[in-house]
């Protein structure tokens, strides 16, 4: 079991169960005063959120660390544009309701009594 304790705030990146997570806001406290952690996977959605008790984890929950970029592995301009587009799409997907235009033809905006369907 785990005895290490950290005070993680919402938005902190942590490593638990061999993956990275984002700490979510939570008011969950145990009877002994220790806090339960609500975590969302780094690339996950709202339905992937879990709650765990850090003291019961086999490996300690610790701050996430990432290696520095290696300048020898720099890509070209096309790779940079692909990375930018992926980031923009990922941020757009997590920002609430999708901005999809449902009305694609004049008939989809017309009242149903006018539709020749």
VENRA-V452528 format. One record per backbone hydrogen bond with DSSP energy under -0.5 kcal/mol. CO is the residue of the C=O (numbers start at 1). NH is the residue of the N-H. If there is no record, write none. Layout:
co=CO nh=NH
co=CO nh=NH
This chain:
co=6 nh=8
co=9 nh=12
co=12 nh=23
co=13 nh=64
co=14 nh=21
co=15 nh=62
co=16 nh=19
co=19 nh=16
co=20 nh=42
co=21 nh=14
co=22 nh=40
co=23 nh=11
co=24 nh=38
co=27 nh=29
co=28 nh=36
co=30 nh=33
co=34 nh=30
co=35 nh=54
co=36 nh=38
co=37 nh=39
co=37 nh=52
co=38 nh=24
co=39 nh=50
co=40 nh=22
co=41 nh=44
co=45 nh=48
co=46 nh=49
co=50 nh=39
co=52 nh=37
co=52 nh=54
co=53 nh=56
co=54 nh=57
co=55 nh=2
co=60 nh=62
co=62 nh=15
co=69 nh=71
co=70 nh=73
co=71 nh=74
co=76 nh=80
co=77 nh=81
co=78 nh=82
co=79 nh=83
co=80 nh=84
co=81 nh=85
co=82 nh=86
co=83 nh=87
co=84 nh=88
co=85 nh=89
co=86 nh=90
co=87 nh=91
co=88 nh=92
co=89 nh=93
co=90 nh=94
co=92 nh=95
co=98 nh=100
co=100 nh=102
co=102 nh=104
co=105 nh=108
co=105 nh=109
co=106 nh=109
co=106 nh=110
co=111 nh=114
co=111 nh=115
